[in-house]
Amino acid sequence: MTEPWKTEVAATRHMVVAGHYLAAHAAFLVLEAGGNAVDAGIAGGLALGVVQSDLVNIAGVAPIMVRPAGGETVTIDGLGGWPMALDAERFAREHGGTIPRGVLRTVVPAAPAAWIEALRRFGTMSFGEVAGGAIRLARDGFPLHRLTASVIAAHADEYREWPSNVEIYLPGGKPPEAGDIFRQEDLGRSLQYMVDQEAAAAGRGREAGLEAARAAFYRGDLGRRIVAYHEANGGLLRDADLANYRVSIETPVATSFAGGELLCCGAWCQGPFLAQVINLLKGYDLAALPHNGADHLHLLLESVKLAFADRERVLGDPRFVDVPLERLLSDAYAEERRGQLRRDRAWPDLPPPGLADPARHRHPATVGAGDPPPPPDTSYVCVVDRWGNAFSATPSDVSYQSPVIPGTGLVPSSRGSASWGDPRHPSGIAPGKRPRLTPNPAMWVAPDGRAMPFGTPGGDVQIQAMTQFLLNLLVYRMPPQVAVEMPRVATYSQPDTFEPHTAFPGLVKAEARIAEDAVAGLEALGHTVSRWPQSTYLAGSVCAIVPGPGGSLLAASDHRRPTYALGW
């Protein structure tokens, strides 16, 4: 068996795995202080909004999945909709059908509401107790990781569009270097304001305090600053958008797999299409195929393309669009779609959707050349505690596509970049409609009922990386850390979720550790294969906590990014 690059981490009491080591530390401190998985997960998620604020924003999105010990799993969308002042024809009239950078792609910030609702329903601590790590990191600073430094440098010209972004991300007019102490004092003060408002109301009980922290953002000084900036700079957010926002709490989508149950978030994100890919692959004896050989990878890639073809035709906010999940995830439909998968030939681009609806408008994709650009990215955190509670979250939203609200350190969610400017598209714009969300935290529940939270950043690569991890772990029976480190591939045949929604028909990217004969086999089947480096952050960065023998917990933390696992 291949030896892992990173140390395998195992525990018996509690475990956290996060997309950055400082976020993992913030979460672990909460566990050690007696908090549960939800308390710790929120602490880690808030810390990610500080230590990876190039990719995760405190005022961004925060989709969450929680499985309480002995209870039913729920999802919290943590995703805001378009402001009600949106004119759905404006982008066609004024911007050629595209969604421009800046305030016009801002949707209602959802992360603060999602964190606080999860804390209220399933946590035990105050907002102040879980936000302490994030406040300290923002106020006092931390050494900048080389990946964060490289992302900021790559987007330096975009940061320069707004003086408030320059002040934070280009101190002295240039990108910070790896190892520099990076401070976000305004962001620390914004979080502290929420904590102070909670403390002022704490005499009325924990729930009143949490509501006061929430109100500080959505109806207090922070919200007023956000709205005032939008009103003064051509934005669409208004007081009512913030005051009326509520998260959506739902039952996850489920499918059986490997003797257990795979739980995915609903059709407000791409989660159902992870379940669909797994349903398609269940029809093949993958364990009989050489791991990461041409036959194995071909089935994987073509199954993803089948699912993405359906995603392009039907996926949109289910409050506005009929997404037929029951049929999409049925065994009969998986069998029907497998009839479109040829084992001797790749589709040259996306196959036709199986859920064709002649009444739906067709949207030809823009075709790109060369390498796909890196997507606007994200991070991830998961926790399992001593009581058996499990937490999985994929907070997100970059800081280089829209302005920092001066004096706050906050970039309200630019997730509008994941909508289509054409209202006829299933994920097209409409007032109140949520954009298509790539982050999709998930869990697999083992036959003994213990949960394995897992997830990854990576845009449209997310469900591809998550699928490969699941296959490595549950079909090829690899140890968790080995399963997460195995080399990956990804198809780019689909229109990218993010503006300008470019597709690269037939293109497969493969890490250089994929064997030459496997690449040659894929090319003989009609795939166009281009090499990534040996390991790349573009292939995703999966984190997971796996149920181990004797009630133990086993961590998987991806070496492709600064992920970290801590357990006891």
C-alpha angles and dihedrals in degrees: 000000000000114000114238120245092222127051114267110242121208132174143173102205111039141334140199129190119185140172092249130036094231091053089050089051092050090052094045092053089057091051091050090050090058101266122140130238093276094050090049095043092054091048089053093045093051090048090053087058087061106035094039099029090142086071107017125049129199085219094043133084127307116183109189138189119197127186109188115208106269092359141098121280117245136186127218111202098210087191125124128211133232115285114266091240090068116125102211092209096049098091091051092050099042108021107033092255094303127118107238127224118260133038095342092071093053118119126186109295107245108172098086091052092046095050093047094045091051089048092049096048103035110010132084104206137074124259088248092057094052096039095053095093094049092048092050093048092048095045101040099030132224137230108278115242116234093242092054090046090051093049092051091048092049090054098038094120091052092050088052091065090081127041092214090059092046090054091060107027102032103039109187088012097290137083115273118247129237109278095026114132104252117203131187103183096166090054090050090052091050092054091043090053090057090048092049092051089051091050091051090057097038093101088072092056140272096292092051089051093051091048090051090052089051093047090052088066103034102034105011138071096304094053092044091053092050093049094044090054091050092048091050096044106041097267127144105223115111136180093263093055090059098037093050098045118120129170121242117239116198147157113265126248110256140198132169119253136165093350093308138070128270113214119200135175119259135262093288082084137024092268096111090060091060086058090047093052090051091048090053094048093048087074093067132069094238094166088066091058124081109263112258090359120139095264093050094046093045092056090047095049096044091048090053090050091051090051093045090051088058091043091057093050102044114013117111138117102307089219086069106021132050105238106185097214096162092060095035092058099037122117090235092056092047089054090048092051093047085063086068093055115091115199091203099049139034122226106253090228130345116335118236114281115259092216094060115172114185090204092062118092116247116231115201112213126237107246118224132204131217121005121350112248117248110270124238096273144206144192139236144223134188133179138185118189137202092267094054099256112147129203130189126177139165107195116187154157127124128241099219102069100060138026126276107240101246115254095012107071087223129128106195111227114296089190089125085089086077093062128084118242089222108084090207093068113094087242093039122132127275133153108277094008118133118232120240106276122213096190108092117168112201145182136207115209113212122223089261090058098253115134129232110202114201142161146139145208119244113108109235089358090067100088090039093056092042091052093050091050092050092049092048092049104037105025103030091033098225122164110263097253092047091047092056095046098051113116117266142209131204136194121225097187091113126083106263114253090231129073124302086031096214122182128206103202114217094359118141122182115206130186111244091246089071105104120258093236090054091052091047089050092051091049091050087055091054103265118135104224124198122181127242118196120277090280127002137181087227089073091066130259110245121201123187144162110216126199107247135195119292093017093301127145123231122198130215115194119175119238091209092081136019093281118153139191127207125180142161 
